[in-house]
Amino acid sequence: MIFSAIKRLKTIFEPNPPEATNYHLHLSGARLASKVQLRQLSVLKHRTTAVVAIRMLLYLIFTLTCWSYVGGWVMALWLAFNVMHTLASMKSADDFFNEPSMDKRFHYWKNRTLQMILVSGLSIGFAGFYFMVPDNVIVEMILLAMIVGVTFGSVPLYAIWLPALWIFVPATLLPTILKLVLIYQPSLFIALFWTLILFLIIFYFGVRLNKIYLQGIYRSFEREFLMEQLIFQRQKADYIREASEMAISARTRFFAAANHDLRQPLQAMGIFISILQGQADQQAKPLIDNLSKACNTVATLVDQILIISKLDSKTMKIRPTEVSIRSMFSELANEFTPMAEQKGVDF
């Protein structure tokens, strides 16, 4: 029962990605989790420079304000260390985005980032523990304002990636809370109670922000996936269109060549029919005339095939003209009447 409750509590602070997102992105759970962590780390690194710069400004303000109370070689070393750590964090962010093989070195950068976050949190925690001067309200108020401001101000940054939040917040607040307990010696139960309340508040809002960030990352993945699909479908449509145009062009060339090859025997037939018309008697002349019309009809069909192929290739402009229905049906009657008579059908 206890282990079940602990497992349930763990799932609250480690939200799983929606199953629908896995389906839409066509990625396995492990691959999607890897991409999400890489994107989280990238966003965190991208925003780190501005956050550490503002944090360094607060350190300088605290040092200048409280130097007369707690100044010395320890504070000077602490300030110098934070200056170097700030510059190292900025350099680390630049190196991260210049990394040529991020997928292979992701674990290295993840561990390095967590180490730098832990060092940053311990540096603030050290200030809260060492520079807390008993019975000096000014130093206590300024120091607490700096620590609380840095901690809560860093929640939106480290909530992008929850392991960073789990490391930074305890390292920042626990040494300060311990020092306050040692100075004022309140009841241990009260100190633990308010410490727990403070951590729950921070972690609650951190987890809520993390869910919002995760939804944004999943939506960006979906947009990227849909954009890739759109580009792929567009390329596919362009390929099909080009292939269709090539097929139409090839068919047009084929029909043009076939038209040229068919015209030669038709022209020869026309010449032979003309010779027969000059030598035929009156009884055979109607038959030769029908043969001549049939030959002309075949030549017209060949021309129409070429015209249709040109229409498919969109190289011909359509010009509607008037046609004599009587003349067209008269030609059809001359062509198909003999076939109808052979089958005993009235045309």
C-alpha positions in Angstrom: 0.0 0.0 0.0 2.8 2.4 0.9 4.8 1.6 -2.2 1.6 2.1 -4.3 1.1 5.5 -2.8 4.7 6.4 -3.4 4.4 5.3 -7.0 1.3 7.3 -7.5 3.0 10.4 -6.0 5.9 9.9 -8.4 3.5 9.9 -11.4 2.1 13.3 -10.3 5.5 14.9 -10.6 6.5 13.0 -13.8 3.6 13.5 -16.3 3.6 11.2 -19.2 3.1 12.5 -22.8 -0.3 12.1 -24.3 -0.8 8.9 -26.3 -2.4 10.8 -29.2 0.8 12.7 -29.7 2.7 9.5 -30.1 0.2 8.4 -32.7 0.2 11.6 -34.7 4.0 11.9 -34.7 4.5 8.2 -35.6 7.3 7.9 -33.1 8.0 5.3 -30.5 7.7 6.3 -26.8 11.5 6.1 -26.3 12.3 8.2 -29.4 9.6 10.8 -28.5 11.0 11.0 -24.9 14.5 11.6 -26.3 13.4 14.3 -28.6 11.4 16.0 -25.9 14.3 16.0 -23.5 16.6 17.4 -26.2 14.1 20.2 -26.9 13.7 20.9 -23.2 17.5 21.1 -22.7 17.8 23.4 -25.8 15.1 25.8 -24.5 16.8 25.8 -21.1 20.2 26.5 -22.6 18.7 29.2 -24.8 17.3 31.1 -21.8 20.2 30.5 -19.4 22.3 33.4 -20.6 19.7 36.1 -19.7 18.8 34.4 -16.3 22.4 34.1 -15.1 23.2 37.6 -16.2 20.3 39.0 -14.1 21.3 36.7 -11.2 24.8 38.1 -11.4 23.4 41.6 -11.2 21.6 40.6 -7.9 24.9 39.2 -6.5 26.6 42.5 -7.3 23.8 44.5 -5.6 23.9 42.3 -2.5 27.7 42.6 -2.3 27.7 46.3 -2.6 24.9 46.7 -0.1 26.2 44.3 2.5 30.0 44.7 2.1 30.3 47.0 5.1 28.6 44.3 7.3 30.0 41.0 6.1 32.6 42.0 3.6 36.0 40.2 3.5 38.0 37.7 1.5 35.2 35.1 1.7 32.7 37.4 0.1 35.3 38.5 -2.5 36.0 34.9 -3.4 32.3 34.1 -3.5 31.6 37.0 -5.9 34.6 36.1 -8.1 33.4 32.5 -8.2 30.0 33.5 -9.3 31.4 35.8 -12.0 33.4 32.8 -13.3 30.5 30.5 -13.0 28.3 33.0 -14.9 30.8 33.3 -17.7 31.1 29.5 -17.8 27.4 29.1 -18.1 27.3 31.5 -21.0 30.2 29.7 -22.7 28.5 26.3 -22.1 25.3 27.6 -23.8 27.3 28.6 -26.8 29.2 25.3 -26.9 25.9 23.5 -26.7 24.4 25.1 -29.7 27.6 24.7 -31.7 27.7 20.9 -30.9 27.7 19.1 -34.3 26.5 15.7 -33.0 24.0 16.5 -30.3 22.1 13.2 -30.4 25.3 11.2 -29.6 26.5 13.6 -26.8 23.1 14.3 -25.2 23.9 12.5 -22.0 27.1 14.4 -21.6 25.4 17.7 -22.0 22.6 16.6 -19.7 25.0 15.7 -16.9 27.1 18.8 -17.4 24.0 21.0 -17.3 22.8 19.4 -14.1 26.2 19.8 -12.5 26.4 23.5 -13.3 22.8 24.0 -12.0 23.8 22.2 -8.8 26.9 24.4 -8.4 24.8 27.5 -9.0 22.3 26.4 -6.3 25.0 25.5 -3.8 26.6 28.9 -4.3 23.4 30.7 -3.4 22.8 28.3 -0.5 26.3 29.0 0.7 25.6 32.7 0.7 22.4 32.1 2.7 24.3 30.0 5.3 27.5 31.9 5.6 26.5 35.5 5.2 23.5 35.3 7.4 24.5 37.6 10.3 22.6 37.1 13.6 20.8 40.2 14.9 21.5 42.1 11.7 18.1 42.7 10.3 19.4 44.6 7.2 21.6 41.8 6.1 19.0 39.2 6.8 16.3 41.0 4.8 18.5 41.8 1.8 19.9 38.2 1.8 16.5 36.6 2.1 15.1 38.9 -0.6 18.0 37.9 -2.9 17.7 34.2 -2.2 13.9 34.1 -2.5 14.0 36.3 -5.6 16.6 34.1 -7.3 14.8 30.9 -6.3 11.3 31.9 -7.4 12.7 33.8 -10.4 14.4 30.6 -11.6 11.3 28.4 -11.4 10.0 29.4 -14.8 13.5 28.6 -16.3 14.1 25.2 -14.6 10.4 24.2 -14.8 11.2 23.5 -18.5 13.2 20.5 -17.4 12.1 19.0 -14.0 15.4 17.4 -13.0 16.9 20.9 -13.0 14.2 22.1 -10.7 14.6 19.2 -8.3 18.3 20.0 -8.0 18.3 23.8 -7.9 15.6 24.5 -5.3 16.8 22.3 -2.5 20.4 23.4 -3.0 19.3 27.0 -2.8 16.8 26.9 0.1 17.9 24.2 2.5 21.2 25.8 3.7 19.4 29.1 4.3 16.6 27.4 6.2 19.2 25.4 8.3 21.0 28.6 9.2 17.7 30.3 10.3 17.0 27.2 12.5 20.4 27.5 14.1 20.1 31.2 14.7 16.6 31.4 16.1 16.3 27.8 17.3 12.5 27.4 16.7 10.7 24.1 17.1 12.0 21.5 14.7 8.5 20.5 13.8 7.5 24.0 12.8 10.7 24.5 10.7 10.1 21.2 8.9 6.4 22.0 8.4 7.0 25.4 6.7 10.0 24.0 4.7 7.7 21.3 3.4 5.0 23.8 2.5 7.5 26.0 0.7 8.8 23.2 -1.3 5.4 21.9 -2.2 4.3 25.4 -3.4 7.4 25.7 -5.6 7.2 22.2 -7.0 3.5 22.4 -7.6 3.8 25.5 -9.7 7.0 24.1 -11.3 5.1 20.9 -12.4 2.2 23.0 -13.7 4.5 25.1 -15.8 6.3 21.9 -17.0 3.1 20.5 -18.3 2.4 23.7 -20.2 5.9 23.6 -21.6 5.5 20.0 -22.6 2.2 20.7 -24.4 3.9 23.5 -26.3 6.8 21.1 -27.3 4.3 18.4 -28.4 2.4 21.0 -30.5 5.6 22.2 -32.1 6.5 18.6 -33.0 3.1 18.1 -34.5 3.4 21.3 -36.5 6.8 20.2 -37.7 5.5 16.7 -38.6 2.5 18.1 -40.5 4.8 20.6 -42.3 7.0 17.7 -43.4 4.0 15.7 -44.5 2.7 18.8 -46.4 6.0 19.2 -48.1 6.2 15.5 -49.0 2.7 15.5 -50.4 3.4 18.6 -52.4 6.6 17.1 -53.8 4.6 13.9 -54.6 1.9 15.9 -56.4 4.6 17.8 -58.4 6.2 14.5 -59.3 2.9 13.1 -60.4 2.1 16.2 -62.4 5.5 16.1 -64.1 5.1 12.4 -64.9 1.6 13.1 -66.3 2.9 15.9 -68.5 5.7 13.7 -69.7 3.2 11.0 -70.5 1.0 13.4 -72.4 3.9 14.8 -74.3 5.1 11.3 -75.2 1.6 10.4 -76.3 1.3 13.6 -78.4 4.6 12.8 -80.1 3.4 9.2 -80.7 0.1 10.4 -82.3 1.9 13.0 -84.4 4.3 10.3 -85.7 1.4 7.9 -86.2 -0.6 10.6 -88.0 2.3 11.2 -90.3 2.7 7.5 -91.0 -1.0 7.0 -91.6 -1.3 10.0 -94.0 1.0 8.5 -96.5 -1.1 5.3 -97.3 -4.3 7.4 -97.1 -2.8 9.8 -99.7 -1.9 6.9 -101.9 -5.4 5.5 -101.5 -6.8 8.9 -102.5 -4.6 8.9 -105.6 -5.7 5.4 -106.6 -9.3 6.3 -106.0 -9.0 9.4 -108.3 -7.5 7.2 -111.0 -10.4 4.7 -110.6 -12.9 7.6 -110.8 -11.5 8.6 -114.2 -11.6 5.0 -115.6 -14.8 3.7 -114.0 -18.1 3.4 -115.9 -21.4 4.8 -114.7 -22.4 1.7 -112.8 -19.2 1.5 -110.7 -18.9 5.3 -110.2 -21.3 5.5 -107.1 -19.3 2.7 -105.4 -16.0 4.5 -106.0 -17.5 7.7 -104.7 -18.5 5.9 -101.5 -15.0 4.5 -101.3 -13.6 8.0 -101.7 -15.8 9.3 -98.8 -14.8 6.4 -96.6 -11.1 7.2 -97.2 -11.8 10.9 -96.4 -13.6 9.8 -93.2 -10.5 7.8 -92.1 -8.3 10.8 -92.9 -10.6 13.0 -90.7 -10.5 10.5 -87.8 -6.7 10.5 -88.0 -6.7 14.3 -87.8 -9.2 14.2 -84.9 -6.9 11.8 -83.0 -4.0 14.3 -83.4 -6.3 17.2 -82.3 -7.4 15.3 -79.2 -3.8 14.6 -78.2 -3.0 18.3 -78.6 -6.0 19.2 -76.4 -4.7 16.9 -73.7 -1.3 18.6 -73.8 -2.9 22.0 -73.7 -1.0 23.2 -76.7 -4.1 24.0 -78.8 -6.6 26.8 -78.4 -10.3 25.8 -78.8 -12.2 27.9 -81.4 -15.9 26.9 -81.6 -17.4 26.9 -85.1 -20.8 26.2 -86.6 -21.4 22.7 -88.0 -24.1 21.5 -90.4 -25.9 18.7 -88.7 -27.6 17.7 -92.0 -24.2 17.4 -93.8 -22.7 15.5 -90.9 -25.5 12.9 -90.7 -25.5 12.6 -94.5 -21.9 11.5 -94.3 -22.7 9.1 -91.5 -25.6 7.7 -93.6 -23.3 7.1 -96.6 -20.8 5.3 -94.4 -23.1 3.1 -92.3 -26.1 2.4 -94.7 -24.4 -0.5 -96.5 -23.5 -2.1 -93.1 -27.1 -1.7 -92.0 -28.5 -3.2 -95.2 -26.2 -6.2 -94.8 -27.7 -6.8 -91.3 -31.3 -6.1 -92.3 -31.5 -2.9 -90.2 -33.1 0.4 -91.3 -30.6 3.3 -90.8 
